[in-house]
């Protein structure tokens, strides 16, 4: 009975840890995509402003 309960507890801890890991990995991937979108947006603004200034010359 003790071995069965120990194995059950170990499986529960492993399951909980794997779910936490998957949530953490998903949130990191999502925040990385948001950073990439912000970076692309900043680069677009930079190129537009350079084109605008070149037209002034």
C-alpha positions in Angstrom: 0.0 0.0 0.0 2.9 2.4 0.8 4.6 1.7 -2.5 1.4 2.3 -4.4 0.7 5.6 -2.7 4.4 6.7 -3.2 4.1 5.9 -6.9 0.8 7.7 -7.2 2.3 10.8 -5.5 5.3 10.7 -7.8 3.1 10.5 -10.8 0.9 13.4 -9.6 4.0 15.6 -9.0 5.4 14.7 -12.4 2.1 15.5 -14.1 1.8 18.9 -12.3 5.4 19.8 -13.1 4.9 18.9 -16.8 1.7 21.0 -17.0 3.5 24.0 -15.5 6.4 23.6 -17.9 4.1 23.6 -20.9 2.3 26.7 -19.7 5.6 28.4 -19.1 6.9 27.5 -22.5 3.7 28.6 -24.2 3.8 32.0 -22.5 7.4 32.5 -23.4 6.7 31.7 -27.1 3.7 34.1 -27.1 5.7 36.9 -25.5 8.5 36.3 -28.1 6.0 36.7 -30.9 4.7 39.9 -29.4 8.2 41.3 -29.1 8.9 40.4 -32.8 5.7 42.2 -33.8 6.7 45.3 -31.9 10.2 45.2 -33.4 8.8 44.8 -37.0 6.4 47.7 -36.3 9.3 49.9 -35.1 11.3 49.0 -38.2 8.5 49.9 -40.5 8.1 53.3 -38.8 11.9 53.8 -39.1 11.9 53.1 -42.9 8.8 55.3 -43.4 10.5 58.2 -41.6 13.7 57.8 -43.7 11.7 57.8 -46.9 9.8 60.9 -45.7 13.1 62.7 -45.0 14.6 61.7 -48.3 11.7 63.2 -50.1 12.4 66.6 -48.3 15.9 66.8 -49.8 
